[in-house]
Amino acid sequence: MGLLDFLRGSGGGKVVVVEDDVPLRRFMADRLLEQGVDVIETGDGMAAIDLILKNKPDAVVLDVMLPGKSGMQILAELREKDTKTPVIVLTTLSGEGGLKLEASKHDAVFLNKADTSLEVVIETIMSRVDAKS
């Protein structure tokens, strides 16, 4: 079962997309919205954690380089309060320098934007949602 099948079956589902690249964020949101998924989006690192905790999404897509607070800071803070919500770290940065390891330590999947299609991102979100249900 893919992410879209799961979300359709659960009344649509909800995904928070935290991405400061507006065209990319809109593209991801539009693709999910076309499939009946509710999307909450922001490009502001400072607003992200409250948005995630308030909306209790089925999954989070999280950029690393954000204004205000980095995606890795958001991930660490989220994991202090919520260890179950699936998180996909999606970034232009390589996994070098410990980012990939840090994401893994927080039970998040690390994907590089340059090497990953949107369909792979969506399927990765689904695999995380399936693992938690």
C-alpha positions in Angstrom: 0.0 0.0 0.0 1.3 3.4 -0.9 1.1 6.7 1.1 -1.8 7.9 -1.0 -3.8 4.7 -0.6 -3.2 4.9 3.2 -4.2 8.5 3.4 -7.3 8.1 1.2 -8.4 5.2 3.4 -8.0 7.1 6.6 -10.2 10.0 5.6 -7.4 11.9 3.7 -4.7 12.2 6.2 -2.6 15.2 7.0 1.0 16.1 6.2 3.0 19.1 7.4 5.5 20.3 4.8 8.3 22.6 6.3 10.2 24.0 3.3 11.4 27.5 2.6 11.7 27.0 -1.2 8.2 28.2 -2.1 8.0 26.6 -5.6 9.1 23.2 -4.2 6.8 23.5 -1.2 3.8 24.4 -3.4 4.6 21.6 -5.8 4.7 19.0 -3.0 1.5 20.5 -1.4 -0.3 20.5 -4.8 0.6 16.9 -5.5 -0.7 15.8 -2.1 -3.8 18.0 -2.3 -4.7 16.4 -5.7 -4.8 13.1 -3.9 -7.1 14.3 -1.1 -4.4 14.8 1.5 -4.6 17.8 3.9 -1.4 19.8 3.8 -0.2 22.3 6.3 2.8 24.2 5.0 5.3 26.7 6.3 8.8 28.0 5.3 9.5 29.4 8.8 11.7 27.3 11.1 10.5 29.1 14.2 6.8 28.3 13.5 7.3 24.7 12.5 7.4 22.9 15.8 4.2 24.6 17.1 2.5 23.9 13.7 3.5 20.2 13.9 2.4 19.7 17.5 -0.9 21.6 17.1 -1.9 19.7 13.9 -0.7 16.2 14.9 0.0 15.2 11.3 0.4 11.7 9.9 3.8 12.7 8.6 6.2 15.6 8.3 8.5 16.6 5.4 11.3 18.7 6.9 13.9 20.8 5.1 17.2 21.3 6.9 18.2 24.8 6.0 15.4 27.1 7.2 15.1 30.6 8.4 14.9 31.0 12.2 15.6 27.4 13.2 17.2 24.5 11.3 15.3 21.4 10.4 17.7 19.4 12.6 16.9 21.6 15.6 13.2 21.2 14.8 13.6 17.4 14.6 15.4 17.2 17.9 12.8 19.4 19.6 9.9 17.3 18.1 11.4 14.1 19.3 11.5 15.4 22.8 7.7 15.7 22.7 6.7 13.2 20.0 8.6 10.1 19.1 6.1 8.5 16.8 5.3 11.0 14.0 7.1 9.9 10.8 9.6 12.5 9.6 11.3 12.8 6.2 14.3 15.1 6.2 14.5 16.4 2.6 17.5 18.6 1.9 20.0 19.8 -0.7 22.8 19.0 1.7 24.6 15.7 1.5 24.6 13.3 4.3 28.2 14.2 5.0 29.0 15.8 8.3 26.7 13.7 10.3 23.3 14.9 9.0 22.3 11.5 7.8 23.4 9.9 11.1 21.6 12.6 13.2 18.4 12.1 11.2 18.7 8.3 11.8 19.2 8.8 15.5 15.9 10.7 15.6 14.1 7.9 13.6 13.8 10.1 10.5 14.6 9.3 6.9 17.2 11.4 5.2 16.7 12.2 1.5 18.7 14.4 -0.8 16.5 16.7 -3.0 18.8 16.3 -6.0 18.7 12.5 -6.0 15.1 11.9 -5.0 11.9 12.3 -7.1 8.7 13.5 -5.5 7.2 10.1 -6.0 10.0 8.6 -3.9 9.4 11.2 -1.2 5.7 10.3 -1.1 6.4 6.5 -1.0 9.0 7.1 1.7 6.5 9.0 3.8 4.1 6.0 3.3 6.6 3.5 4.5 7.1 5.5 7.7 3.4 5.8 8.3 2.9 2.1 7.7 5.7 1.2 10.1 4.0 3.3 12.9 0.4 1.9 12.4 
